Amino acid sequence: MGIVNRLGLEKSVILLAAVVSFVTAFLANISVALPLIARELSMSNIVQNWVATIFLLAIAALSIPLGKYTSKYGLKKSLFIGIIVTMIGVIISCFSFSSELLLFSRVVQGIGTAFINVASMALIVSAVPPETRGQALGLNIAGVYIGLSSAPVIGGIVIYYLGWQSIFYCMLPFLVFAAYLCHSLKDEWTMYDGTIDKLGSIVYMLGILLFVYGFTVINTGLGKILLLVGLALLICFAYIELRVNNPVFEVRLFKNARFSSSNLASLISYLATFVITYIVTYHFQYIMGLDSQISGLLLIVTPVMMAILAPISGRISDKIDPQKLAAIGMGFVTVAILILCFLNESTPLYIIIIAMFLQGIGYGLFSTPNTNAIMSSVPKEETGTASASLAAMRVIGQTLSIGLLTVIFAYIMGNVPIVPEYYPLLMESSRISCIISAILCVIAVCASLVGLRSDVEYET
């Protein structure tokens, strides 16, 4: 008897979504490996940040177009494609012995992850009834946080003994299991039978690529030009989507205050917080001189708290307004980042741990309710679009977050290897990033509260 028959369809879908969410989160959080990768492949501070950025940029470029594509051609089929493509990217990483090949493999992983992110969230919403959806989303997000928490621990240990390629080896069994589980699902879910807006898809992808890349090199004249061109293309994309019969993304959904404010809160929250892991990782390994194994064990604090609280906050969000919980959560995150604004070479380790603990509590209270608010604020036929929007806000925020650190590095440090000579500039860069992140967190709290005045909610 197959695993799907033993577990039942609903539980199998939740398990599958949790497994693939774990894998993609793990692949997104390889910060613990970056110092070693940079040393072995002779990368500068700017290039080593691109190992994370290029992965996220590929996801950001594809997430919006894939909302309609996955809904039209089938969520199960799209998820299976994403798993296989991600597996190919991981295998290439295992045999990458140059920075160029590693960056290429990260692009392939990003393409596969874009399919996974969009299809898995929409699959949960389609297969799980509204009365238990918050809990199901919470379990899925717990998978994300388990991936985030285990990445530095497992990664730190295997990297210490087996080299940085091993951080990719250990994901292959999970991808094989996910492929088997996905293939075992007998049902297929399609929610859209119209035409695909190819022009809008192309304009969006070009726009977001130029905008984000331009942002990461905004300290140059070319960067400013690319940023403006990308912004212009994104404006053109919105104009196109408002005037076609079958838009790739239903821009009119943003007239719904709950949907728009929750998406804005998601974007700003990831922009504010994703960079913190990299700041703390660099502080542990460069400033404090800790190895990857010890750093990984310390980095577990934040995501473990997220994993514990995500299902709990999901259940609560089925009973009370989820945006209230989201605002409270971002309040905790704000306090955590304010503590890190004073980070220096003499900061006690326990202070950093307290800040990570508070950040974990805050994001555990924020993420699931905010996701529930977004997914429950659209009609059923727009579930794929909402899932794509959620994925896009997350990865665009994450990409811009690393891009922000890259820009600050470029202004403060220049394009140099991170060696003891530049450690004071590294700490200055970290403090500036934390100050900007704290301000963004306050804005995210306000964005979470805006949608409370909206009564629009759909039982999908």
C-alpha positions in Angstrom: 0.0 0.0 0.0 1.4 3.4 -1.0 2.2 6.1 1.5 -0.7 8.3 0.1 -3.2 5.5 0.7 -1.9 5.1 4.3 -1.9 8.8 5.1 -4.9 10.0 3.1 -4.9 12.7 0.5 -5.0 15.7 2.8 -2.2 14.6 5.1 -0.1 13.5 2.1 -0.4 16.9 0.5 0.6 18.6 3.8 3.6 16.2 4.3 4.7 16.8 0.7 4.5 20.6 1.0 6.4 20.5 4.3 9.2 18.3 2.9 9.7 20.5 -0.2 9.4 23.7 1.9 12.1 22.2 4.2 14.4 21.6 1.2 14.0 25.0 -0.4 14.5 26.8 2.9 17.6 24.7 3.6 19.0 25.7 0.2 18.2 29.4 0.8 20.0 29.4 4.1 23.6 28.4 3.2 25.1 31.4 4.9 27.2 29.2 7.2 29.0 27.8 4.1 29.8 31.1 2.5 33.1 32.0 4.3 34.6 28.6 3.4 33.2 28.8 -0.2 34.7 32.2 -0.6 38.1 31.0 0.6 38.2 27.9 -1.5 36.9 29.6 -4.7 38.7 32.9 -4.1 35.6 35.0 -4.0 35.4 38.7 -2.9 32.8 39.9 -0.3 30.5 41.0 -3.2 30.7 37.7 -5.1 30.1 35.5 -2.1 26.9 37.4 -1.4 25.8 36.6 -5.0 25.8 32.9 -4.1 22.7 33.6 -2.1 21.4 36.5 -4.2 21.4 34.8 -7.6 19.3 31.9 -6.2 16.7 34.2 -4.9 16.7 36.4 -8.0 15.8 33.4 -10.2 12.9 32.7 -7.9 11.7 36.3 -7.9 11.8 36.5 -11.7 9.6 33.4 -12.1 7.2 33.4 -9.1 4.6 35.8 -10.6 4.3 34.2 -14.1 4.2 30.7 -12.6 1.0 31.6 -10.6 -1.1 31.2 -13.7 1.0 28.6 -15.4 0.8 26.2 -12.4 -2.9 26.8 -12.1 -3.5 26.0 -15.8 -1.2 23.0 -16.3 -1.7 21.4 -12.9 -0.3 22.0 -9.4 0.9 18.4 -9.0 2.7 18.4 -12.4 4.2 21.8 -11.7 5.4 20.7 -8.3 7.0 17.5 -9.7 8.8 19.6 -12.4 10.1 21.9 -9.6 11.4 19.0 -7.6 13.3 17.4 -10.5 14.8 20.8 -11.7 16.0 21.5 -8.1 17.5 18.1 -7.9 19.5 18.7 -11.1 20.7 22.1 -9.7 21.8 20.4 -6.4 23.8 17.7 -8.3 25.6 20.4 -10.3 26.5 22.2 -7.0 28.0 19.0 -5.7 30.5 19.0 -8.5 31.1 22.8 -8.7 34.8 23.6 -8.5 34.6 27.2 -9.8 32.6 30.2 -8.8 31.0 30.4 -12.2 29.7 26.8 -12.1 28.4 27.2 -8.6 26.5 30.4 -9.5 25.0 28.6 -12.5 23.9 25.7 -10.3 22.2 28.2 -7.9 20.2 29.6 -10.8 19.0 26.1 -11.7 18.0 25.5 -8.1 16.2 28.9 -8.1 14.2 27.9 -11.1 13.1 24.7 -9.5 12.4 26.3 -6.2 10.1 28.9 -8.0 7.9 26.1 -9.2 7.9 24.5 -5.8 7.1 27.6 -3.9 4.1 28.6 -6.0 2.6 25.1 -6.5 3.0 23.8 -2.9 1.2 26.7 -1.3 -1.6 26.6 -3.8 -1.8 22.8 -3.4 -2.5 23.2 0.3 -5.2 25.8 -0.2 -6.8 23.6 -2.8 -6.7 20.3 -0.9 -7.3 21.5 2.7 -10.7 22.9 3.8 -10.9 26.5 5.1 -11.6 25.5 8.7 -8.2 23.8 9.1 -6.2 25.8 6.5 -4.5 28.0 9.0 -3.1 24.9 10.9 -2.1 23.3 7.6 -0.3 26.5 6.5 1.3 26.6 9.9 2.7 23.0 9.5 4.0 24.0 6.0 5.7 27.1 7.4 7.1 25.0 10.2 8.8 22.9 7.5 10.4 26.1 6.2 11.7 27.0 9.7 12.9 23.5 10.3 14.9 23.8 7.1 16.2 27.2 8.2 17.1 25.9 11.6 18.7 22.7 10.4 20.7 24.3 7.6 23.3 26.0 9.9 23.5 23.0 12.2 23.6 20.2 9.7 25.5 22.4 7.2 28.0 23.5 9.8 28.8 20.0 10.9 29.1 18.4 7.5 31.0 21.3 6.1 33.5 21.1 9.0 34.2 17.4 8.3 33.4 16.9 4.6 33.7 20.3 2.8 31.2 22.8 1.6 29.8 20.6 -1.2 28.3 18.3 1.4 25.7 20.9 2.3 24.1 20.0 -1.1 24.7 16.3 -0.9 22.5 16.0 2.2 19.4 17.4 0.3 19.3 14.7 -2.3 17.5 12.0 -0.2 14.7 14.5 0.7 14.3 15.5 -3.0 14.0 11.9 -4.0 11.4 11.2 -1.3 9.5 14.3 -2.3 9.5 13.2 -6.0 8.2 9.8 -5.0 5.5 11.3 -2.8 4.4 13.8 -5.5 4.3 11.1 -8.2 2.1 9.0 -5.9 -0.6 11.6 -5.7 -3.5 10.4 -7.9 -5.4 13.7 -8.1 -4.5 16.8 -10.1 -5.5 20.3 -9.4 -6.2 22.9 -12.1 -7.9 26.2 -11.3 -7.5 28.2 -14.5 -8.4 27.4 -18.2 -7.8 30.7 -19.9 -4.9 31.9 -22.0 -1.5 32.8 -20.7 -0.3 36.4 -20.9 3.1 35.9 -22.4 3.9 39.6 -23.0 3.1 40.4 -19.4 5.3 37.5 -18.2 8.3 38.6 -20.2 7.9 42.2 -19.2 7.7 41.3 -15.5 10.7 39.0 -15.6 12.9 41.5 -17.4 11.7 44.3 -15.1 12.4 42.4 -11.8 15.8 41.2 -13.0 16.9 44.6 -14.0 15.4 46.3 -10.9 17.0 43.9 -8.4 20.4 43.7 -10.2 20.4 47.4 -10.5 19.7 47.8 -6.8 22.7 45.5 -5.9 25.1 47.7 -7.9 23.3 51.0 -7.3 26.6 52.5 -6.2 27.6 52.6 -9.9 26.2 54.7 -12.8 25.1 51.5 -14.6 23.3 50.3 -11.5 21.2 53.4 -11.3 20.2 53.2 -15.0 19.3 49.5 -14.7 17.3 50.2 -11.5 15.2 52.9 -13.3 14.7 50.8 -16.4 13.6 47.9 -14.3 11.2 50.1 -12.4 9.8 51.5 -15.7 9.2 47.9 -17.0 7.4 46.9 -13.8 5.1 49.9 -14.2 4.5 48.8 -17.8 3.7 45.4 -16.5 1.0 46.7 -14.2 -0.4 48.8 -17.1 -0.5 45.7 -19.3 -2.1 43.5 -16.7 -4.9 46.0 -16.1 -5.8 46.0 -19.8 -5.6 42.3 -20.9 -8.5 39.8 -20.5 -6.4 37.1 -18.9 -3.6 38.7 -17.0 -0.7 36.6 -15.7 -1.2 38.5 -12.4 -4.5 40.0 -11.3 -3.2 43.5 -10.3 -6.8 44.4 -9.2 -6.4 42.2 -6.2 -4.4 44.9 -4.6 -7.6 47.0 -4.3 -8.3 44.6 -1.4 -6.7 46.3 1.6 -6.2 43.0 3.5 -4.5 41.4 0.5 -2.3 44.4 -0.4 -1.3 45.3 3.2 -0.4 41.7 4.1 1.7 41.4 0.9 3.4 44.7 1.7 4.1 43.5 5.3 5.6 40.3 3.9 7.8 42.1 1.4 9.1 44.6 4.0 9.6 41.9 6.7 11.8 39.7 4.5 13.7 42.8 3.4 14.3 43.7 7.0 15.1 40.4 8.5 16.7 38.0 5.9 20.0 39.8 6.0 20.3 39.4 9.8 21.3 35.7 9.4 24.2 36.7 7.2 25.2 39.5 9.5 25.3 37.2 12.5 27.0 34.4 10.6 29.8 36.8 9.4 30.1 38.1 13.0 30.5 34.6 14.5 33.0 33.3 11.9 35.0 36.5 11.1 34.9 38.7 14.2 34.6 36.0 16.9 36.7 33.4 15.1 34.2 30.5 15.5 34.3 27.6 13.1 31.3 26.6 10.9 30.2 23.8 13.3 29.9 26.1 16.4 28.4 28.9 14.3 25.8 26.5 12.9 24.8 25.4 16.4 24.3 29.0 17.6 22.3 30.0 14.5 19.7 27.4 15.3 18.1 29.7 18.0 16.0 31.9 15.7 14.5 29.3 13.3 13.8 26.8 16.1 11.6 29.4 17.8 9.9 30.1 14.5 9.3 26.3 13.9 7.7 26.0 17.4 5.5 29.0 17.1 4.4 28.8 13.4 1.8 26.0 13.9 0.5 27.5 17.1 0.1 31.0 15.6 -1.6 29.2 12.6 -4.2 27.6 14.8 -4.8 30.9 16.6 -5.2 32.8 13.2 -8.1 30.5 12.4 -10.0 32.0 15.3 -8.9 35.7 15.5 -7.9 38.3 13.0 -4.5 37.1 11.7 -3.2 40.6 11.1 -3.3 41.4 14.8 -0.9 38.5 15.5 1.3 39.6 12.5 1.7 43.1 13.9 2.5 41.8 17.4 5.1 39.4 15.9 6.8 42.2 13.9 7.0 44.2 17.2 9.1 41.5 18.7 11.3 41.4 15.6 11.8 45.2 15.8 13.1 44.9 19.4 15.5 42.1 18.4 17.1 44.0 15.5 17.4 47.2 17.7 19.6 45.1 20.0 21.8 44.1 17.1 22.2 47.8 16.0 24.9 48.0 18.8 26.8 45.0 17.6 30.6 45.3 18.0 33.7 43.2 18.7 33.0 43.3 22.5 29.3 42.4 22.4 28.7 39.4 24.7 27.5 36.2 23.0 24.4 36.0 25.3 23.2 39.4 24.0 23.3 38.1 20.4 21.5 35.0 21.6 18.7 37.0 23.2 18.3 39.0 20.1 18.0 35.9 18.0 15.5 34.4 20.5 13.3 37.5 20.2 13.5 37.5 16.4 12.4 33.8 16.4 9.4 34.5 18.6 8.4 37.5 16.5 8.7 35.9 13.1 6.9 32.8 14.4 4.0 34.9 15.4 4.1 36.9 12.2 4.6 34.6 9.3 1.7 32.1 9.4 -1.0 34.6 10.3 0.2 36.9 7.5 0.2 34.0 5.1 -3.4 33.1 6.2 -4.5 36.7 5.7 -3.2 36.7 2.1 -4.5 33.3 1.1 -8.0 33.8 2.6 -8.5 37.2 1.1 -8.9 36.1 -2.6 -11.6 34.0 -4.4 -10.8 30.4 -5.3 -9.9 31.0 -8.9 -7.2 33.4 -7.8 -5.5 31.0 -5.3 -2.6 30.4 -7.7 -2.1 34.2 -8.1 -2.2 34.7 -4.3 0.4 31.9 -3.8 2.6 33.4 -6.5 2.3 36.8 -4.9 3.2 35.4 -1.6 6.3 33.6 -3.0 7.3 36.7 -5.0 7.0 39.0 -1.9 9.2 36.6 0.1 12.0 36.2 -2.5 12.0 39.8 -3.7 12.3 40.9 -0.1 15.1 38.3 0.6 16.9 39.3 -2.6 16.7 43.0 -1.9 17.8 42.3 1.7 21.1 40.6 0.6 21.3 43.3 -2.1 21.2 45.9 0.6 24.1 44.3 2.4 26.0 44.1 -0.8 25.4 47.8 -1.5 26.6 48.7 2.0 29.6 46.5 1.6 30.4 48.3 -1.7 30.1 51.7 -0.1 31.9 51.0 3.2 34.4 48.2 2.3 34.7 48.2 -1.5 35.1 44.9 -3.5 37.6 43.2 -1.2 38.1 39.8 0.5 36.9 39.7 4.1 40.2 39.5 6.0 41.2 40.9 9.4 42.4 44.2 7.9 38.7 45.0 6.9 37.0 43.6 10.0 36.2 47.1 11.5 34.6 48.0 8.2 32.6 44.8 8.3 31.2 45.7 11.7 30.3 49.2 10.5 28.5 47.7 7.5 26.6 45.3 9.8 25.5 48.1 12.2 24.2 50.3 9.3 22.3 47.3 7.9 20.7 46.6 11.3 19.6 50.3 11.7 17.9 50.2 8.3 16.3 46.9 9.1 14.9 48.2 12.4 13.2 51.1 10.5 11.8 48.7 8.0 10.3 46.5 10.8 8.4 49.5 12.2 7.0 50.1 8.7 6.0 46.3 8.5 4.1 46.6 11.8 2.1 49.5 10.4 1.4 47.6 7.1 0.1 44.7 9.1 -2.4 46.9 10.9 -3.7 48.6 7.7 -5.8 45.7 6.5 -7.7 45.4 9.8 -10.2 47.8 8.4 -11.0 45.5 5.5 -13.9 43.1 5.8 -13.1 41.3 2.6 -12.5 37.6 3.1 -13.2 34.6 0.9 -13.7 31.0 2.0 -11.8 29.2 -0.7 
